[in-house]
């Protein structure tokens, strides 16, 4: 499941012609508040160096808890997410 950094996984989803970015979303921890999570479609994300962007919002990659396919399959998950945080 955890094959590379979250940025590498997102880049593959966004730029690999075999993938459809519309089939994926990320779950993020919103503003560092424990348990406050948001679901963001990958197609709305622009990748940056240490951050990704959703419109004008700049969000650090470390807030991503997991990357999920629309069928529910988790394709990347942070270690802290597996210790008991949920969406």
N, C-alpha and C positions, 0 to 999 in steps of 0.2 A: 504494500500500500504506500508506504512513505519512500518514494523513489526520488531523491533530490530535494532541493529547497522548494518552498512554496512558489517562489518566483519562477523557478525552472518549470514547475508543473503548469503554472498559469501561462507561461510563454508557449509551451507546447500546445496547450488547449487553444490559445489565441492565434498562433501562427502556423501550426501544422495543418496543411490542407486536408488531411484525413480526419481532423476533428471538427466538430461544430460547436463553437463557443456558446451557442444558444442552448446547448444541452447541459450546461453546468452552472453552478452558483457557489458562492463562498458564504460561510458562516463566520461572522466576525464578532469579537467582543467589543461592544460599543463603549467608547470612552473609558475603557478600563474598569467599568462597573461589573463586578462579579455577577454572572447570571443574566446580564442585559445583553442579548445577542441580536444581531440583524442578519438577514438573508439578502445577498446582493447578487444579481445575475452577472456572470462573467462578461457578457457582452457589453455591460455598462462600465467596465473597468479599463483604465489605461495604465499600463505598467510604467513605473519609474524606477530610479536607482534604489532608494531605501524605502520608498513609499509607492502606493498605487493611488490612482485618482478616480473618483466617481464624481463627475461634473467638476465643481470647484473644490470639493472636499479632498483633502490629502490625508491618507490613512496609512500608518506604518504596517509593513507586512507581518510584524509580530502579533498583530491583533487578529490575524486569521486563525481560526480554530480548526476549520476543515474545508476541503473542497469536495463538492458532492455533485454527482451526475443526477439529472432529473429523475432517474429511476430509483434513486436512493443509495446507489453505491458510493461509498466514500473512497475517493481516489487519493487524497492526502489528508493527514490529520496531525496536528501538533501533539507532542508528547503530553503537554499539560491538559489537553482536551481528553486524552485517554485516562487521566487520573480521576475522572469523575464529573467534569463539567458537561453540561448537556445543552441542546438547543431546544 
